[in-house]
Amino acid sequence: MTIRQCTTQDIQMLADFYDQVVLHLTQTTNWPKWRYKQYPNVDSVTEDITQGAQYVCLDSDGVVLGAFVINQDTRGAYEKGDWSVKLSDTEYYVIHSFAVNPSFYKKGIANCMIDYCKLLCIARGAKAIRIDVVPTNAPAIALYTRNGFTFAGEKDLDRGFDDIPTFCLYEFNF
């Protein structure tokens, strides 16, 4: 398994991957409330790759096992969080669009991607990783708490989603 930063050559591969994941979620339990062809989609992937924030996890045959975005863009009112440590926006990173290929659920891929995020943030001198999760996304909440993230409140992040009025915030401090 390899985790690497994406390039513009990966745009279609990642857009197809997220489409596959979101389609699966909409046909089963859409824990994160993602919208097929709306988010994540080719536009968000293109933007995140262009900004150097999109990562992919591949097996030895080049099959996409998972993907995530890590950057310093909160995409919402993170200042509302009940964070245990007060940090400026430049002192922490945020994980977005975290997904595992449904064919490889329960294989430890998500844990490996979280470990990678932690190492990447340490190398960049970050003091924390923060994340927001839809309150009903039990698998994500279990993943983050199992990996040492702690709850930092349930807040309206002013994102304007009628079906997601609040998000659960989690943090991992170094």
Steps between C-alpha positions, in 0.01 A plus 500: 500500500624846406366839605603798291406854412293520180593676178276640228540166320299343784193723467280258306615199702410675826172642366401149390603360839288752692207439263528127574510562875210745500288275280563213743410724795177621340399138437578393858536737795629842401670575830678821387197620298714546189316579178567302182679714239472799737755431776758373482513537122734582213495871587589451867767243405649737242511786750651286776763351268589845366549618859718197583252372758364179340658164588434149376567155645578236235570129504795353307282465189394865504150435635374792708450379856420838648540874474493811714567872501717663764546874512449804719162596354228441758222561247295635786488671839754288690550782747174380658662173610561410863867434423719394791786715370459844344688502169524739209377379161859436391581267791270211408383300200153378409406171335224506236351257246636198689382184324587132466415286198190299605662182366772539763305595813631358828852436363683767707526747213329783688735453796802513267372820342447657843854400601629657179314824577653510846854449365445759227378755753791432736741551210328832421528616861128493573373502856174319424271337248135597507201350324125540477259210466127477431355410843336181370822373334565228758778322302704821461453595864614153607803520268617836630447420868675164454794695356529739793281791391293663772159665478501880483131578480208486260466830318335679210794576271297744288528282191136544401398135467134462598542126559819543706438784747789400728827310484688309770851634538802286592863580563830322530766705674873432466 
